[in-house]
Amino acid sequence: MNMKDERAFSILKEVIDKNDDPRLRKKAIFIISQGHSPDVVPLLVKVAKTDPDEDVRKQAVFWLGQKKTKESLDALLELYDSVSDAELKKALIFSFQQAGDSRAWKKIFDIARKEKDADVRNQAVFWIGQRGTPDSLDVLVDLYSEIKEVEVKKQIIFNISQMKNKKAVQEMIKIARKEKDSELQKQIIFWLGQSRDEAAIEYLKEIINR
């Protein structure tokens, strides 16, 4: 970084540290995030942790995720474990799935299994479903059997239903046969009813003929 870049960085950092207008701080974050100084990632992490405005913190996380480097992913992973704000955690999950890195997806899987906040877990479950890979389906099926929260289970059912492949349908039927909660059973049957898969049709006939 040359003297001119250092001066610009210093001015922008001062805006972030001292300016009361969140809009200006967000603009400064964007400009700084485009640079390649080794000071960029630590500054974005600091903003994500300490800025008083939620949107500014989320903006810092977003641009940190756009760096797509090992250093930025390391920072995001460490940041998740150090914050408690649910909205910031959701922003971090979004950045993880954009990274596409195996470590990032492992973190999303762990969040879906272990996160205490149901809304945050739902966000992790949503992105696992959007990924749509065989290992994603396996994670969702395992997760369904591990958790108790009905709302999270509904999200899992929805995500499995959107995978639209034979294995996903088969797993839905297996879940339906074991599920004792009538509300969840109705949810599964509804989504199986949207499928044209032969196995789904046969299962629905079986229910009707009971």
PAVEX-165138 format. One record per residue (C-alpha): residue number from 1; residue in one letter; y, z, x; chain. Coordinates in steps of 0.25 Angstrom, whole numbers, plus 5000, padded with zeros to 4 digits. Layout:
residues N
NUM_A_Y_Z_X_A
...
This chain:
residues 210
1_M_5000_5000_5000_A
2_N_5013_4996_5006_A
3_M_5026_5003_5005_A
4_K_5031_4996_4993_A
5_D_5018_4999_4986_A
6_E_5019_5013_4990_A
7_R_5033_5014_4984_A
8_A_5029_5008_4971_A
9_F_5017_5017_4970_A
10_S_5026_5029_4973_A
11_I_5036_5025_4962_A
12_L_5025_5023_4952_A
13_K_5018_5036_4955_A
14_E_5031_5043_4953_A
15_V_5032_5036_4939_A
16_I_5018_5041_4936_A
17_D_5021_5055_4941_A
18_K_5035_5058_4936_A
19_N_5038_5048_4924_A
20_D_5038_5054_4910_A
21_D_5035_5040_4903_A
22_P_5020_5038_4902_A
23_R_5023_5023_4900_A
24_L_5029_5022_4914_A
25_R_5018_5030_4920_A
26_K_5008_5021_4914_A
27_K_5015_5009_4920_A
28_A_5016_5015_4933_A
29_I_5001_5018_4932_A
30_F_4998_5004_4929_A
31_I_5006_4999_4941_A
32_I_5000_5009_4951_A
33_S_4986_5006_4946_A
34_Q_4987_4991_4950_A
35_G_4989_4995_4965_A
36_H_4979_4997_4976_A
37_S_4984_5010_4982_A
38_P_4974_5021_4985_A
39_D_4984_5030_4978_A
40_V_4982_5023_4964_A
41_V_4969_5029_4960_A
42_P_4973_5043_4963_A
43_L_4986_5041_4956_A
44_L_4979_5036_4943_A
45_V_4969_5047_4943_A
46_K_4981_5057_4944_A
47_V_4988_5051_4932_A
48_A_4975_5051_4924_A
49_K_4973_5065_4927_A
50_T_4988_5071_4926_A
51_D_4997_5062_4918_A
52_P_5002_5069_4905_A
53_D_5001_5056_4897_A
54_E_4987_5052_4892_A
55_D_4990_5037_4891_A
56_V_4995_5038_4906_A
57_R_4982_5045_4910_A
58_K_4973_5035_4903_A
59_Q_4981_5023_4909_A
60_A_4979_5029_4923_A
61_V_4964_5030_4920_A
62_F_4964_5015_4915_A
63_W_4971_5010_4927_A
64_L_4962_5018_4936_A
65_G_4950_5011_4929_A
66_Q_4956_4998_4932_A
67_K_4956_5000_4947_A
68_K_4940_4998_4946_A
69_T_4938_5003_4960_A
70_K_4928_5014_4965_A
71_E_4940_5023_4968_A
72_S_4946_5022_4954_A
73_L_4932_5024_4947_A
74_D_4930_5036_4956_A
75_A_4943_5041_4951_A
76_L_4940_5038_4936_A
77_L_4926_5045_4937_A
78_E_4932_5057_4944_A
79_L_4944_5057_4934_A
80_Y_4935_5058_4922_A
81_D_4928_5071_4927_A
82_S_4942_5077_4929_A
83_V_4949_5075_4915_A
84_S_4946_5081_4902_A
85_D_4955_5072_4893_A
86_A_4946_5064_4883_A
87_E_4956_5052_4882_A
88_L_4957_5051_4898_A
89_K_4941_5051_4898_A
90_K_4940_5040_4888_A
91_A_4950_5032_4897_A
92_L_4941_5035_4909_A
93_I_4929_5030_4902_A
94_F_4936_5017_4899_A
95_S_4939_5015_4914_A
96_F_4925_5019_4917_A
97_Q_4919_5008_4908_A
98_Q_4929_4998_4914_A
99_A_4925_5001_4928_A
100_G_4911_4996_4925_A
101_D_4905_5004_4937_A
102_S_4892_5010_4936_A
103_R_4898_5024_4940_A
104_A_4908_5022_4928_A
105_W_4897_5019_4918_A
106_K_4889_5031_4923_A
107_K_4901_5040_4920_A
108_I_4903_5034_4906_A
109_F_4888_5037_4904_A
110_D_4890_5051_4909_A
111_I_4902_5053_4900_A
112_A_4894_5048_4888_A
113_R_4884_5059_4891_A
114_K_4892_5071_4895_A
115_E_4906_5070_4891_A
116_K_4910_5081_4881_A
117_D_4921_5074_4873_A
118_A_4914_5066_4862_A
119_D_4925_5055_4862_A
120_V_4924_5053_4877_A
121_R_4909_5052_4876_A
122_N_4911_5042_4865_A
123_Q_4920_5033_4874_A
124_A_4909_5033_4885_A
125_V_4899_5030_4874_A
126_F_4907_5018_4869_A
127_W_4909_5012_4883_A
128_I_4894_5014_4886_A
129_G_4891_5006_4873_A
130_Q_4901_4995_4877_A
131_R_4894_4993_4890_A
132_G_4882_4989_4882_A
133_T_4872_4989_4894_A
134_P_4857_4994_4893_A
135_D_4861_5007_4901_A
136_S_4872_5009_4891_A
137_L_4863_5009_4880_A
138_D_4853_5019_4887_A
139_V_4865_5028_4889_A
140_L_4869_5028_4875_A
141_V_4855_5030_4869_A
142_D_4853_5042_4879_A
143_L_4867_5047_4876_A
144_Y_4864_5047_4861_A
145_S_4852_5056_4862_A
146_E_4859_5066_4871_A
147_I_4872_5068_4863_A
148_K_4875_5076_4850_A
149_E_4889_5071_4846_A
150_V_4888_5062_4834_A
151_E_4900_5054_4837_A
152_V_4895_5050_4851_A
153_K_4882_5046_4845_A
154_K_4889_5037_4835_A
155_Q_4896_5031_4847_A
156_I_4883_5029_4854_A
157_I_4877_5023_4842_A
158_F_4888_5013_4840_A
159_N_4888_5009_4855_A
160_I_4873_5006_4854_A
161_S_4874_4998_4842_A
162_Q_4885_4989_4849_A
163_M_4875_4986_4860_A
164_K_4868_4976_4850_A
165_N_4855_4974_4858_A
166_K_4841_4977_4854_A
167_K_4840_4989_4863_A
168_A_4852_4995_4857_A
169_V_4846_4993_4843_A
170_Q_4833_4999_4847_A
171_E_4840_5012_4853_A
172_M_4848_5013_4840_A
173_I_4836_5013_4832_A
174_K_4829_5023_4841_A
175_I_4842_5032_4839_A
176_A_4841_5030_4824_A
177_R_4827_5035_4823_A
178_K_4830_5048_4830_A
179_E_4844_5051_4825_A
180_K_4844_5062_4815_A
181_D_4859_5062_4812_A
182_S_4861_5054_4799_A
183_E_4875_5050_4803_A
184_L_4870_5044_4816_A
185_Q_4859_5038_4810_A
186_K_4868_5030_4800_A
187_Q_4876_5026_4812_A
188_I_4864_5020_4819_A
189_I_4859_5013_4806_A
190_F_4873_5007_4804_A
191_W_4873_5001_4817_A
192_L_4859_4996_4817_A
193_G_4863_4990_4804_A
194_Q_4873_4981_4811_A
195_S_4862_4976_4820_A
196_R_4854_4963_4818_A
197_D_4843_4968_4827_A
198_E_4829_4967_4821_A
199_A_4826_4982_4826_A
200_A_4838_4987_4819_A
201_I_4835_4979_4806_A
202_E_4821_4985_4806_A
203_Y_4825_4999_4808_A
204_L_4835_4998_4797_A
205_K_4824_4993_4788_A
206_E_4816_5004_4792_A
207_I_4827_5014_4788_A
208_I_4828_5007_4774_A
209_N_4813_5008_4771_A
210_R_4812_5022_4774_A
